Amino acid sequence: MEGQDEVSAREQHFHSQVRESTICFLLFAVLYIVSYFIITRYKRKSDEQEDEDAIVNRISLFLSTFTLAVSAGAVLLLPFSIISNEILLSFPQNYYIQWLNGSLIHGLWNLASLFSNLCLFVLMPFAFFFLESEGFAGLKRGIRARILETLVMLILLALLILGIVWVALALIDNDAASMESLYDLWDFYLPYLYSCISLMGCLLLLLCTPVGLSRMFTVMGQLLVKPTILEDLDEQIYIITLEEEAIQRRLNGLSSSVEHNITELEQELDNVKTLKTKLERRKKASAWERNLVYPAVMVLLLIETSISVLLVACNILCLLVDETAMPKGTRGPGIGNASLSAFGFVGAALEIILIFYLMVSSVVGFYSLRFFGNFIPKKDDTTMTKIIGNCVSILVLSSALPVMSRTLALMWPPLFIQGPQLSGMQAVPGRV
């Protein structure tokens, strides 16, 4: 009987592992396909040659797509974990959702941690150096020469980062135990380095999110059709049409030798056409879209922003007056054992909306900063180098989102702390 029970337990464990691997593969395949279509929408079409550079661009494209899919998975894991917890609480004995368990959630977090490290420290540096490489002088040009140069650059970069961390740790904590811990590359160094990257990403989030919250109203105002109050769109379109015709006549009357004036007039003509297109879109919009959608969206943005600021303010006050409110790495009740909030499913839905809203606001704020303004991708006109930079930026922001959500009390941290150990660290949001 004991032998049969042992065999049955092994079979059950095997089937559970196969089921979890299949679910993870299918989820990642969907994210990869969506990421591929997003990147190809912005990728410059002139980069598509049929030579050696085409192969290099194609490999860099696949690596960038993989990184963007990992970033999307890291962002979606927080809402997925919250939804899974509420579903298991609502239907604890349902046969059709037995696959949705704590082992699957923790396995997804472990994979997100592993792939984030892989993309951040291996794939994206390889894609960048591979894209910029030409091969060492004296070697035959080709893919092998570029791969050799890329590997050498990666080794030199790894030695540089290792030396910088070694010197920094020696200056901060000159202890034999601390220096010996650096020899443990897998269990200490890589998780420690990724935690530093998450810390920098969290600081970047704290800088981008307030800017994004203020910019969200402007961005949505540009995307939606504003109500026409005391405005005559027909008259404005008529004036813009006359202005367009006047500029067109001036262009036709100028000689080709006056290149400076022609360039200025062409730029002015493009601006007039853009304004005319916006006015025509406002005119074609229905009354419901003009008078209901725009105010509703603005009120919704105002409510979400107010709730986010209120939660952050309350949590800061709790941290100032109560030391026990600090986030701690204690084990929680686990998946499906306790609800997210006293409001049940409604509170969980509110947390999910706030998490998505914060992530979108942080991305908008990131591209609104003057230093990162050149990173904004353009449709069919974005180089592979800029795509790699965007993928790395989004990966850093997504890795820091659980940290900020946990620190600012925008999610319930004890829910996801219980789990298996990975590389000497707990596989939890905020410390992946």
N, C-alpha and C positions, 0 to 999 in steps of 0.2 A: 504493500500500500504506500509506503513512504517513497519507493522508487517511482511508482506511477504518479504520485503527487509531484515529485521533482520533475519528471518528464513533462507533466501538464503545465507546471510553472514555467519551464523553459520554452515550451511551445507558445504559451500566452505572451511571454516576454518577446519572443521572436516576432510573432504577429503584431504586437504593439510597436516594435521598432520599425517593421516594414510599413505599417500604416502611417506612423509619424513621418518617416522618410518620404513616402509618397505625397502626403499633404504638404510638406515643406517644399518638395520639388514643384508641385503644381502651383503653389502660391508664388514661388520665386519665378516660375516660367511666365505667369501672368504679369508680374511686375517688370520682368525683363522685356517682354514684348511692348508693353506700354512705354517703357523708358526708351526703347529703340525708336518708336514712332515719334516721341518727343524730340529726341536728339536729331533725327534725320529731318525733322521739320525746320530746325534752325541751322543745320550744317550747311556750309557754303557749297553750292553745287559745282563751282569751278574747281574744287579739290578732287573731283572724281576723274582721275586720269587712268590710263591703262599701262602703267609702268611700275617701277620699284616703289615710287612714292605712293602709288595707289594701294599697294599691299600694306605699307606702313600706316597709312591713314585708316585702312580697314581694321587693322589690329588695334590701333588706338581707339577707334570707334567702338569696337566690341568691349574693350576694357572700360571705357567711359560709360557705356551702357550698363555694364555690370555694376559699376560704382553707383550710378544713379538708382539702379534697382535696389541695391543694399540700403541706400539713404532712404528711399521710399518705404522699404520694409521696416527700418528702424523707427520711422515716424509713425507708421500704421500699427506698430506693435503695442503702443500704449492704448489706443482705442480698442484694438482687438482683445487685449487682456481685460480691459474693463467690461466689454460686452460679454466675453466668455464667462467672467465671474457672475454677472447678473443672470445669464442664461442658465448656468449651473445651479444658481440659487432658486430660480423659478421652476426648473424642471430637473430635479435631482435624480429621479429614477427613470427618466426617459431613455429608451433603448437607442434612439437614433442620434443622440448627442453624447454617447459614451466616449466617442473619439476625442471630444473636446475636454481635456483634462489638464491637470497641472503639469504632467510630464511633457505634453506637447508645448505648453506655454513656455516652460523653462528651456526646452530644447530650442525653441525659436529664439529666445533671448541669447542662448549660448551661440547659436549660428550667427546672429546679428553681431555679437561681440567679435567672433572669429573673423567674419568677412569684413567688418569695419577695420580691424587691424590689418588684414591682408590688403585691402584697397588703399588704406591711408599710407602704409609704409612700404608696399611692394608694387602693386599694380599701377597706381597713378604716377609715382616717380618713374617707373619703367616706361609707361606710355609717353610721358613728357620727354625723357631723355632719348627714347627710341625715335620720337618724332623729330627731334632736333639733331640727331646724330647723322654723321656722314661717313664714318669709318676712319680708322687711324691712317695717317699718311704712310704710304708704302705698301699698304695692303690692297688687295683687289676689291673694288667697290662691289657691294651687294648686300643682301639681307644679313648674311653671316657677319660681315664686318661691322654692320650697324648694331647687331645684337651684342657682339664682343665689346664695342665701345660703351654700349648701354650698361652691360653688366659691370664693367670696370668703374663707371661713374656711380653705379648703385653701391658698390663695395666701398668706394671712397666716401660717399655720403653717409653710409652706415658707420664707418669708422669716425667720421667727423662728429656725428650726433652722439655716438658712444663716448667720445672724448669730452665733449661739452658737458654731458650729464655727469660723467665721472668727476670732472673738475668742479662742477657746481655742487655735487654732493660732498666732495672733500672740503669745500669752503664752508658749507652749511653745517655738516655733521661729520667731522673728521674722526670716525670711529671704525675700528677694525671690522666689527660686525656689519656696518653699513657698506663698507667697501667690498666685503666678501659677498654680500647679497647681490652685487652687480654681476658676479659670475653666474648666478642663477638666471640665465637669460629668459627662459620660458615662464618661470613661476613668479619672477619679480620684475625684471627689467621691462619687458614688453607691456605688461599691465600697468606698471608705473608710468611708462612713457605715454600710453594711451590715456591714462588719467590726466596727465599734464595737458594733452591735446584737448580733452574734454573740458578742462578748466579754462583754457584759452577760448574754446568755443562758447563756454558759458559767459565769460566776460564779453565776448563779441555779441552774444544774444542780449545781455543786459544793455549793451550800447545800441543795438539795432531795434529791439522791440519797442521802446518808447517812440523812436523815430517812425517806426512802421505804424504804430497805433494812431499817430497824428496824420500820417500820410494816407491811411486807408480811406478816409473820407474824400480826399482829392482823387485818388485812383478810382474809386467807385463812381465818383461824379463824372469822370472821363469816360467810363465804360457804359453808364446808364444814360437814358434820355431824361433831361431835366424838364420840369413843368414849364409850359409857356405862359407866363404871367405878364400881361401888358407888353407882349412882344408880337410883332407882325413878321412872321417868318417869310411870307411871300415877298415883302418889301426888302428884307435882308438878302434873300436869294437873288432878287433882281439887281440889287446894288453890286453884289459879288460877281454876278454874270457880266455886268458892264465893266467892272474892274478887270476881270479876266480877259475880256475882249480887247480892252485898251492895252494891257501888257502884251498880248499876242500881236497886236498891230505894231507896237514898238519893237518887238523882236524881229518881225518881218522887215521893218524899215532899216534896222541897223546892218552895217556891213560886217562881214566875218572877221575883219581885222581888229575890231574892238572886242577883244575876248573878255576883258574885265567886266564891261557893262553887260555883255551877253550872259555871263555867269551869274551876275547879280539878278538880272531879270528872270532867268530860269528858276533861280531859287525863290524869288518872289512869286512867280507863277505857280510853283509847286505848293507854296503855303496857301495861296488863294484857292487852289483846287481842293486842298485838304479841308479848308474851312467850308467850302461849298458842299463837300461831301457830308460833313457833319450836320450842316443845316438841312440838307435834303433828308438825312436819316431822321432828324428830329421831326421833320414835316410828315414823313411816312409813318412814324410811330403812332400807335393807337392811343386813345384817350386813357385806357387802363394802364398802359405802360408809362405814360407821361405823368399821370396824376396819382397813381397808386403804388407802382413798383418802386419808384425813386424815393418817395417819403418813407415807405415801409423799410426799405433797405437801410436808409440813413438812421431811422429809429432803432433798427436792430443792431447796427454797428455801435450806436451810442450806448445801448443797453449792455452789449458785450464788453465794451471798453470800460464802462462804469463798474461792472461786476469784477472784471480783472483787476482794476485799480483798487477796488474795495477789498478783495481777497488779499492782495499783496500788502496793503496797509494794515489789515488786521493781523496778518502773519508776522509782519515786522514788529508790531506792538507786542505780540505774544513772545517773540524771541527776545525782546528787550526786557520784559518784566518776568518771564518764566523761563528758567534754564532747561526745564524738562521738555520744552517744546522744540528743542533742537533736534534735527533729524539724526536718528541713531540706527545702527546696523543690527537691530534686534530682529529676531524671527517673528513673522506675523502669522495670522491664522491660516494663510494659504488660500489657494484658488477655490472658490465655491463654498467657503465656510462662513463668510461675513459679507454684508452688503457694503457698497462703497460709501454710502451716506445714509442719514436718517430718512431721506426722501426716496430711497430705493432706486428704481429704474429711472425716475425723473432726474434725480441727482446725478446718476451716472451719465445720462444723456447730456446734462449741462456740462459735466467735466469734459466729455468728448468734444463738445462744441468749442469750449474754451481752449482746449489743447490745439485743435485745428486752427482756431483763430489766432492763437499766439504764434504758431509756426508760420502761417501766411503773413502775419504782421512782421515777424522777424525777417522773412525773405524780402518783403517790400522795403523794410527799413535798411536792410543790407545793401540793396541796389540804390537806395536813395542817398547813401553816404557818398560824399564827394570822392573819396579815395577809391571806392569800388564802382563808381559810375560807369567806367569803361568796360566793366564785366557784363553789362546788360546784353543778352543775346538778341540778335536780329534775325528775323525770318529769312532763311536761305542765304544768309550773309554772315555766318559766324565761323571763324577759323577753328581748327581742331585744338589749337593751343588754348584759345579762350573757352572752348567747351570743357577741356580738362580742368581749367581753373574754376569754372562754375561747378563742376561735379565735386571737386575737392571742397569748395566752400559750403555746398549744400550738405556734404557728408559731415563736415565739422559742426555745422549748425544742428543737424539731426542727432548727432551723438551727444550734443549738449542739451537737447530739449528735455530728456528725462531728468537730468540733473537740475535744471531750472524749475521744472514742474514739481519736483520733489521738494526743493529748497523753499520755493515760494508757496508751498501748500496748495498747489493747483491740482494735485492728485493725492490719493491716499497711499502713502508709501508702504505701510506694513503689509499690504495686500500681496506684493510681489517679491518680498524679501526672502521668503522661504524657498529654497531651491538647491540644486546640486552645486558643487564647487567646480570652478573652471579656472585652471591656471593659478590656483592659490587664492582666488578672489571669488566672492559670491556673484552669481549671475543675476544681477538685479539691475533695474533701470537706474541710471545715474552712476553705475559703477560696472559697466560692461567691459 
